[in-house]
């Protein structure tokens, strides 16, 4: 079984939530990536033990719920991941807050130096 099959319902739910934001869906690196004016904002996927959202410039998000992690300390500079292990952990309102904030980060042109 592929990891994305294990979490098929959950990642579809994440995608449906992200689709409520003013983003364009593209396919990059074989995965759906949601962009704003051509810039990568958020994506999602299933892994062996969890499924996740990742924000390409997540380091700039306030993370008011303390859910974001750096999945590869020392390697990843700006991307941050929000991991889930069950459908019950998905909170549409909180996810949309993060997605909308990520769009604002992109609008403001934040960059890692």
N, C-alpha and C positions, 0 to 999 in steps of 0.2 A: 504494500500500500504506500502510495506517495503521501508525503506530509500534507500537501495541499488538499488531498482527498479526505484525510482524517478530519480536517477543519473546514470542509466545504461549506456547510451551513453558516458557520461563524464568519468566515471571510466574505461570504455573500452579504451578510448583515452589515459588516464593516463597510463594504463597497456601497451599499444602499444609503448608509448614513453620510459617507463622504460625498455621494452624488447630490446631496441637498445643498452643498456649498457651490459658489460660483467658480468652479474649476473645470478644466478640460481634461478628459481622460485620454491618455496616450499609452502606447505599448513601447516600453523601453526595457532592454535586457530581458525580454520575454515575460515581463510582468506589467500589470497596470500601474501607471504612475499618473497622479493627478497634478496638473500644472496650472500656473497662473501666468498669463502672458509669456508662455514658453519656458518658464522657470519651474523646476521640480519643487513640489510642495509636500506631498504626502503619498505614501504607498502602503501596501499591506501584504501579508502572506502567512502561510502556515509552515511551521517547523516541526521537529520531532515531538517536543514536549510543550509547545505553546504556539499560539498564533499572535501576530503583532501588527501594529501600525508603526510606521516610522516617518518621522518628520525630517526632511533634508536639512533644514536649518533649525532643528529642535533646540540647539544650545541657546538660542535667543528667546525661547518661550519661557514665560513666567513659571510654568509647571506648578500651578497653585494646588494641585492635588497630589503632588509628589510621586507621579507615576512614570516619569521618563528616566531611562537609563542609557548610558553609553555602552553599547554591546561589545565594543572592542577598545577598551582603554588603551591609550597610547597610540592607537591607529586612527580612530575616528575623531575628527575634530568637531564637526557641527551636527552630524546626524544623531538623533535620539530616538529610542524605541519605546513603545508602550506595549508591554506583553500581557497576554490574557491566557488563562487555562480553562475557561468555561464561558459559555454563552451568557451566563448570568452576570458576569463581570462587565459586560458591554453596557455602557451608560450613554445613550445617544446624546443627551444634552451636554455632558462633559466632553465627549468626543468632538461635537460641533464647536464647542468653545475653543478647543485646541486647534481645530482646523481653521476656524475664522481668524484666530490669533496668528497662525502660521501664514495666512494670506496677508495679514497686515505687516508681518515681518518682511515678506517679499515686496510689498508695496513700498516699504521704507528703505529697501535696498541694503539691508544688513548683510555684511560679508565677513568671513573669517580672514584675518590678516596673517 
